[in-house]
Amino acid sequence: MKAKNNFVFIVLNIVAWIIFVGLSIEAGGLIVNFVFSIFKPEMVQNLYQKMDLSELYNRSQWAFYSMYSFVLVISILKAYLFYIVIMLLLKLDLEKPFNTFVSKQINHMSYFTFSIGLLSYIARETAKNLQQHGYETEQLNQFWVDSQAFILMAAVVYVIAVIFKKGLEIQAENELTI
């Protein structure tokens, strides 16, 4: 059983690293393109993932920068969330899982997951509002399509964080009585 648990955690660690690297590359590409759009606005049509936002930029720079800021913040938060997951997996001791580091990391994960969900929801509603005013924002929907899933996941992770915190308290209490 122990070998199976170690194998599962090794696979989880590899998957978390792959996702983290992918999200970091995406965030880095978006940041580079954002900088290019500030200094060379004619490059807006050649943005990362072939997003041609030149019409949005030409029509309203404020709308372009606000929507692109949502995209940047959400992608950076997703990459940082998986950084937290990696740190948790690296320092998690299966023999004694209830420690303050694990409890804090799971708590941080719930906060970042909720932040991603909330910002994604706000960005999606802002994009809908801009679309009602004739702006073309459909290309950006891929960045916040999963807002409700992140909010639900944040609730689940928060419950797990509370359980870990309670487990930590019980473990500390048991160590005092022995």
Disulfide bonds with the S-S distance in Angstrom:
none
